[in-house]
Amino acid sequence: MLRMTQDSGDLDGLVRQRIRALRVAQGWSLEELAGRAKVSQSTLSRIENGQRRLALDQLVILARALDTSLDQLVETATDDVITSPVIDAAHAQMRWPVRSDPGMTVIRQRMTSPPPEGPARMRAHPGREWLVVLSGTAVLLLGDRRIRVETNQAAEFPTMLPHAIGAEGGPCEILGIFDRDARRSHQRGADG
């Protein structure tokens, strides 16, 4: 058996730290995770402490037990931590792509108008959207519901429901997070 020591600079050490951190974040003891992964508690302890080699088959089982993927468990950190926005002046938006999921986009938008009146002006399309109100009050029209979203509140909704967003009582600023389907639909709508 090859004995590896934990070094925070290598992948081996990083994976061991992640296993422990994910276990602790779930509130699980060594015994609980060992039971879920069907390994002995001493084996799991030695894996976390760098006293036992990491085997691919065990990593797959541990990733599954920790409700993550093997890819996420072994991914290495990237140097690109900071992302600059793309400015869309025509639509008064800043956009940030989400690197971990190329289908996701974050948009910062200042709204000054109320949502459009009438169901004919509401849009429905595949996807999901999330929005966070940074300042002011936004109004989300969702089907036949009118929902006020205040500063520091968030909303999440399926975009197959007819929807529209606008400001209430003055300007508001929002961060919108769009999955791939919702982003495509909004880009088509903004260009059209």
ROPAGU-456056 format. One record per residue (C-alpha): residue number from 1; residue in one letter; chain; x, y, z. Coordinates in steps of 0.5 Angstrom, whole numbers, plus 500, padded with zeros to 3 digits. Layout:
timi: NUM; guza: A; numar: A; u: X; v: Y; w: Z .
...
***
This chain:
timi: 1; guza: M; numar: A; u: 500; v: 500; w: 500 .
timi: 2; guza: L; numar: A; u: 503; v: 507; w: 498 .
timi: 3; guza: R; numar: A; u: 502; v: 512; w: 504 .
timi: 4; guza: M; numar: A; u: 501; v: 519; w: 502 .
timi: 5; guza: T; numar: A; u: 501; v: 525; w: 506 .
timi: 6; guza: Q; numar: A; u: 497; v: 531; w: 506 .
timi: 7; guza: D; numar: A; u: 500; v: 537; w: 502 .
timi: 8; guza: S; numar: A; u: 495; v: 543; w: 501 .
timi: 9; guza: G; numar: A; u: 499; v: 544; w: 495 .
timi: 10; guza: D; numar: A; u: 497; v: 538; w: 491 .
timi: 11; guza: L; numar: A; u: 491; v: 535; w: 488 .
timi: 12; guza: D; numar: A; u: 491; v: 529; w: 493 .
timi: 13; guza: G; numar: A; u: 491; v: 533; w: 499 .
timi: 14; guza: L; numar: A; u: 486; v: 538; w: 496 .
timi: 15; guza: V; numar: A; u: 481; v: 532; w: 495 .
timi: 16; guza: R; numar: A; u: 482; v: 529; w: 502 .
timi: 17; guza: Q; numar: A; u: 480; v: 536; w: 505 .
timi: 18; guza: R; numar: A; u: 474; v: 536; w: 500 .
timi: 19; guza: I; numar: A; u: 472; v: 530; w: 503 .
timi: 20; guza: R; numar: A; u: 472; v: 532; w: 510 .
timi: 21; guza: A; numar: A; u: 469; v: 539; w: 509 .
timi: 22; guza: L; numar: A; u: 463; v: 536; w: 505 .
timi: 23; guza: R; numar: A; u: 462; v: 531; w: 511 .
timi: 24; guza: V; numar: A; u: 463; v: 536; w: 516 .
timi: 25; guza: A; numar: A; u: 458; v: 541; w: 512 .
timi: 26; guza: Q; numar: A; u: 453; v: 536; w: 512 .
timi: 27; guza: G; numar: A; u: 453; v: 535; w: 519 .
timi: 28; guza: W; numar: A; u: 456; v: 528; w: 519 .
timi: 29; guza: S; numar: A; u: 460; v: 524; w: 523 .
timi: 30; guza: L; numar: A; u: 466; v: 519; w: 520 .
timi: 31; guza: E; numar: A; u: 461; v: 514; w: 522 .
timi: 32; guza: E; numar: A; u: 455; v: 516; w: 518 .
timi: 33; guza: L; numar: A; u: 459; v: 518; w: 512 .
timi: 34; guza: A; numar: A; u: 462; v: 511; w: 513 .
timi: 35; guza: G; numar: A; u: 456; v: 508; w: 513 .
timi: 36; guza: R; numar: A; u: 453; v: 511; w: 507 .
timi: 37; guza: A; numar: A; u: 459; v: 510; w: 503 .
timi: 38; guza: K; numar: A; u: 460; v: 502; w: 506 .
timi: 39; guza: V; numar: A; u: 467; v: 503; w: 508 .
timi: 40; guza: S; numar: A; u: 469; v: 502; w: 515 .
timi: 41; guza: Q; numar: A; u: 470; v: 508; w: 519 .
timi: 42; guza: S; numar: A; u: 478; v: 507; w: 520 .
timi: 43; guza: T; numar: A; u: 478; v: 507; w: 513 .
timi: 44; guza: L; numar: A; u: 475; v: 513; w: 512 .
timi: 45; guza: S; numar: A; u: 479; v: 517; w: 517 .
timi: 46; guza: R; numar: A; u: 485; v: 514; w: 514 .
timi: 47; guza: I; numar: A; u: 483; v: 517; w: 507 .
timi: 48; guza: E; numar: A; u: 481; v: 524; w: 510 .
timi: 49; guza: N; numar: A; u: 488; v: 524; w: 514 .
timi: 50; guza: G; numar: A; u: 492; v: 522; w: 508 .
timi: 51; guza: Q; numar: A; u: 494; v: 515; w: 511 .
timi: 52; guza: R; numar: A; u: 491; v: 511; w: 506 .
timi: 53; guza: R; numar: A; u: 492; v: 512; w: 499 .
timi: 54; guza: L; numar: A; u: 486; v: 515; w: 494 .
timi: 55; guza: A; numar: A; u: 483; v: 509; w: 490 .
timi: 56; guza: L; numar: A; u: 479; v: 511; w: 484 .
timi: 57; guza: D; numar: A; u: 473; v: 506; w: 486 .
timi: 58; guza: Q; numar: A; u: 473; v: 509; w: 493 .
timi: 59; guza: L; numar: A; u: 473; v: 516; w: 490 .
timi: 60; guza: V; numar: A; u: 467; v: 515; w: 486 .
timi: 61; guza: I; numar: A; u: 463; v: 511; w: 492 .
timi: 62; guza: L; numar: A; u: 465; v: 517; w: 497 .
timi: 63; guza: A; numar: A; u: 463; v: 522; w: 491 .
timi: 64; guza: R; numar: A; u: 456; v: 519; w: 491 .
timi: 65; guza: A; numar: A; u: 455; v: 518; w: 498 .
timi: 66; guza: L; numar: A; u: 457; v: 526; w: 499 .
timi: 67; guza: D; numar: A; u: 452; v: 528; w: 494 .
timi: 68; guza: T; numar: A; u: 457; v: 530; w: 489 .
timi: 69; guza: S; numar: A; u: 460; v: 528; w: 483 .
timi: 70; guza: L; numar: A; u: 467; v: 525; w: 482 .
timi: 71; guza: D; numar: A; u: 469; v: 531; w: 477 .
timi: 72; guza: Q; numar: A; u: 467; v: 536; w: 483 .
timi: 73; guza: L; numar: A; u: 471; v: 532; w: 488 .
timi: 74; guza: V; numar: A; u: 477; v: 532; w: 484 .
timi: 75; guza: E; numar: A; u: 477; v: 539; w: 480 .
timi: 76; guza: T; numar: A; u: 483; v: 543; w: 481 .
timi: 77; guza: A; numar: A; u: 482; v: 551; w: 482 .
timi: 78; guza: T; numar: A; u: 483; v: 555; w: 477 .
timi: 79; guza: D; numar: A; u: 487; v: 562; w: 477 .
timi: 80; guza: D; numar: A; u: 481; v: 566; w: 474 .
timi: 81; guza: V; numar: A; u: 477; v: 568; w: 480 .
timi: 82; guza: I; numar: A; u: 475; v: 575; w: 477 .
timi: 83; guza: T; numar: A; u: 471; v: 576; w: 472 .
timi: 84; guza: S; numar: A; u: 469; v: 583; w: 468 .
timi: 85; guza: P; numar: A; u: 462; v: 584; w: 466 .
timi: 86; guza: V; numar: A; u: 460; v: 585; w: 459 .
timi: 87; guza: I; numar: A; u: 457; v: 592; w: 458 .
timi: 88; guza: D; numar: A; u: 450; v: 592; w: 454 .
timi: 89; guza: A; numar: A; u: 449; v: 599; w: 453 .
timi: 90; guza: A; numar: A; u: 443; v: 598; w: 448 .
timi: 91; guza: H; numar: A; u: 439; v: 594; w: 454 .
timi: 92; guza: A; numar: A; u: 442; v: 598; w: 460 .
timi: 93; guza: Q; numar: A; u: 445; v: 591; w: 462 .
timi: 94; guza: M; numar: A; u: 452; v: 588; w: 465 .
timi: 95; guza: R; numar: A; u: 452; v: 581; w: 464 .
timi: 96; guza: W; numar: A; u: 457; v: 576; w: 467 .
timi: 97; guza: P; numar: A; u: 458; v: 569; w: 464 .
timi: 98; guza: V; numar: A; u: 458; v: 563; w: 470 .
timi: 99; guza: R; numar: A; u: 464; v: 559; w: 468 .
timi: 100; guza: S; numar: A; u: 462; v: 553; w: 472 .
timi: 101; guza: D; numar: A; u: 456; v: 552; w: 468 .
timi: 102; guza: P; numar: A; u: 457; v: 556; w: 461 .
timi: 103; guza: G; numar: A; u: 449; v: 556; w: 460 .
timi: 104; guza: M; numar: A; u: 448; v: 560; w: 466 .
timi: 105; guza: T; numar: A; u: 449; v: 568; w: 466 .
timi: 106; guza: V; numar: A; u: 448; v: 573; w: 471 .
timi: 107; guza: I; numar: A; u: 445; v: 580; w: 469 .
timi: 108; guza: R; numar: A; u: 445; v: 587; w: 473 .
timi: 109; guza: Q; numar: A; u: 440; v: 591; w: 470 .
timi: 110; guza: R; numar: A; u: 437; v: 598; w: 473 .
timi: 111; guza: M; numar: A; u: 429; v: 598; w: 472 .
timi: 112; guza: T; numar: A; u: 425; v: 605; w: 472 .
timi: 113; guza: S; numar: A; u: 419; v: 603; w: 469 .
timi: 114; guza: P; numar: A; u: 413; v: 599; w: 472 .
timi: 115; guza: P; numar: A; u: 412; v: 592; w: 469 .
timi: 116; guza: P; numar: A; u: 408; v: 592; w: 462 .
timi: 117; guza: E; numar: A; u: 400; v: 592; w: 463 .
timi: 118; guza: G; numar: A; u: 396; v: 586; w: 460 .
timi: 119; guza: P; numar: A; u: 398; v: 579; w: 459 .
timi: 120; guza: A; numar: A; u: 399; v: 580; w: 452 .
timi: 121; guza: R; numar: A; u: 406; v: 583; w: 454 .
timi: 122; guza: M; numar: A; u: 408; v: 578; w: 458 .
timi: 123; guza: R; numar: A; u: 413; v: 573; w: 456 .
timi: 124; guza: A; numar: A; u: 413; v: 565; w: 457 .
timi: 125; guza: H; numar: A; u: 419; v: 561; w: 455 .
timi: 126; guza: P; numar: A; u: 423; v: 555; w: 457 .
timi: 127; guza: G; numar: A; u: 428; v: 555; w: 463 .
timi: 128; guza: R; numar: A; u: 428; v: 558; w: 470 .
timi: 129; guza: E; numar: A; u: 430; v: 565; w: 472 .
timi: 130; guza: W; numar: A; u: 432; v: 567; w: 479 .
timi: 131; guza: L; numar: A; u: 433; v: 575; w: 481 .
timi: 132; guza: V; numar: A; u: 435; v: 579; w: 487 .
timi: 133; guza: V; numar: A; u: 433; v: 586; w: 488 .
timi: 134; guza: L; numar: A; u: 439; v: 590; w: 490 .
timi: 135; guza: S; numar: A; u: 436; v: 596; w: 491 .
timi: 136; guza: G; numar: A; u: 429; v: 599; w: 491 .
timi: 137; guza: T; numar: A; u: 422; v: 595; w: 489 .
timi: 138; guza: A; numar: A; u: 421; v: 590; w: 483 .
timi: 139; guza: V; numar: A; u: 414; v: 588; w: 481 .
timi: 140; guza: L; numar: A; u: 414; v: 581; w: 478 .
timi: 141; guza: L; numar: A; u: 408; v: 579; w: 474 .
timi: 142; guza: L; numar: A; u: 407; v: 571; w: 474 .
timi: 143; guza: G; numar: A; u: 401; v: 569; w: 471 .
timi: 144; guza: D; numar: A; u: 396; v: 572; w: 474 .
timi: 145; guza: R; numar: A; u: 400; v: 574; w: 481 .
timi: 146; guza: R; numar: A; u: 403; v: 581; w: 482 .
timi: 147; guza: I; numar: A; u: 409; v: 580; w: 487 .
timi: 148; guza: R; numar: A; u: 413; v: 585; w: 490 .
timi: 149; guza: V; numar: A; u: 420; v: 583; w: 491 .
timi: 150; guza: E; numar: A; u: 424; v: 588; w: 496 .
timi: 151; guza: T; numar: A; u: 431; v: 590; w: 497 .
timi: 152; guza: N; numar: A; u: 435; v: 584; w: 499 .
timi: 153; guza: Q; numar: A; u: 429; v: 579; w: 497 .
timi: 154; guza: A; numar: A; u: 430; v: 574; w: 491 .
timi: 155; guza: A; numar: A; u: 425; v: 570; w: 487 .
timi: 156; guza: E; numar: A; u: 426; v: 564; w: 483 .
timi: 157; guza: F; numar: A; u: 421; v: 562; w: 478 .
timi: 158; guza: P; numar: A; u: 420; v: 557; w: 472 .
timi: 159; guza: T; numar: A; u: 419; v: 561; w: 466 .
timi: 160; guza: M; numar: A; u: 414; v: 557; w: 462 .
timi: 161; guza: L; numar: A; u: 409; v: 561; w: 467 .
timi: 162; guza: P; numar: A; u: 408; v: 568; w: 463 .
timi: 163; guza: H; numar: A; u: 412; v: 573; w: 467 .
timi: 164; guza: A; numar: A; u: 414; v: 580; w: 467 .
timi: 165; guza: I; numar: A; u: 419; v: 585; w: 471 .
timi: 166; guza: G; numar: A; u: 419; v: 592; w: 473 .
timi: 167; guza: A; numar: A; u: 420; v: 597; w: 478 .
timi: 168; guza: E; numar: A; u: 415; v: 600; w: 483 .
timi: 169; guza: G; numar: A; u: 415; v: 607; w: 487 .
timi: 170; guza: G; numar: A; u: 422; v: 609; w: 483 .
timi: 171; guza: P; numar: A; u: 428; v: 606; w: 480 .
timi: 172; guza: C; numar: A; u: 430; v: 599; w: 482 .
timi: 173; guza: E; numar: A; u: 437; v: 595; w: 481 .
timi: 174; guza: I; numar: A; u: 436; v: 587; w: 480 .
timi: 175; guza: L; numar: A; u: 441; v: 581; w: 479 .
timi: 176; guza: G; numar: A; u: 438; v: 576; w: 474 .
timi: 177; guza: I; numar: A; u: 441; v: 569; w: 474 .
timi: 178; guza: F; numar: A; u: 438; v: 565; w: 467 .
timi: 179; guza: D; numar: A; u: 439; v: 558; w: 465 .
timi: 180; guza: R; numar: A; u: 441; v: 557; w: 458 .
timi: 181; guza: D; numar: A; u: 434; v: 556; w: 456 .
timi: 182; guza: A; numar: A; u: 432; v: 563; w: 459 .
timi: 183; guza: R; numar: A; u: 438; v: 567; w: 457 .
timi: 184; guza: R; numar: A; u: 437; v: 565; w: 449 .
timi: 185; guza: S; numar: A; u: 429; v: 567; w: 450 .
timi: 186; guza: H; numar: A; u: 431; v: 573; w: 453 .
timi: 187; guza: Q; numar: A; u: 437; v: 575; w: 448 .
timi: 188; guza: R; numar: A; u: 432; v: 573; w: 442 .
timi: 189; guza: G; numar: A; u: 427; v: 578; w: 445 .
timi: 190; guza: A; numar: A; u: 432; v: 584; w: 446 .
timi: 191; guza: D; numar: A; u: 434; v: 583; w: 439 .
timi: 192; guza: G; numar: A; u: 427; v: 583; w: 436 .
***
